[in-house]
Amino acid sequence: MNKRQFAFGKENFILLAISIAIIVIGFILVSGGKTTEETGFDPSIFNTRRLFVAPVVIIIGFFLVIYAILKKPKE
């Protein structure tokens, strides 16, 4: 029996799953508290986690997706 030739190898799929998990973690870091009429404006939307850490994590995840797609599978 001939072995099927897939575009991605096992390592590519693992990297792709890890990168998607990193992107999801980044979007979870962006989300947060809510503003209600009782409490008024919520100043926590301007904290470092939402403005710096989360976008960096998301961008790293997207670059890892690109790497996972372009990585040549081992023969």
N, C-alpha and C positions, 0 to 999 in steps of 0.2 A: 504494500500500500504506500502510495505517495503521501508525504506529509503536506498538508495545506500550507500555502504561503499567505500569511496575513501581512497587512501593511505595518501593523504594530506588533512588537514582541511583548512578552510578559512584563519586562522592565518598563516599557512605555506605558502600559496600562496602570501599573503601580504608581508611577510618577504622575500620571494624569489624575488618578484618584486622590493622591496626596495634595496636588495643586488645587483641585476643586474644593477639598476640605479647607485649605488655607484661605481660599476666596470666601467661603461661607463664614469662616471665623472672622475675617475682616468685616463682612457685612454685619455680623452680630456685634462687633465692636462699635460700628457706626450707630447702630440702633441704641435706644436707651429710654430715658424718662419721657414723660409726656407733660404738656402744658394744659392745665385745667383752669377754668374760670375762678375757682376758689384760690388756687395758689398763684395765679398770674403767670408772669414770664419766668421761664426756667433758665437760669444762667448756665446750667451744666451743659448746654449745647455747644458752648465755646471752650470746652476743656481740651487738653492735649490729646487725650485718647481719641476723640472724634475728629479733630482737625489734623492730626499728624500721624499717629500710630496706625489707625485703621486704614487710611488711604495707602500708606506704605505697605502694609500687609496685603492689601488687595492687589497692588501693582506687582509685588513679588509673586503672588499667586498666578497672575496672568502671564508673567515672564516664564514661570515654571511650566505653565500649560504650553507655551510656545516651544520651550525646550523639550518637553515630553513628546510633542508632535514631530519635531525635527530630528530627534535623536534616532540614529540608525540602529535598528535591532541587531543583536548578535546573531551570527549565522549558526 
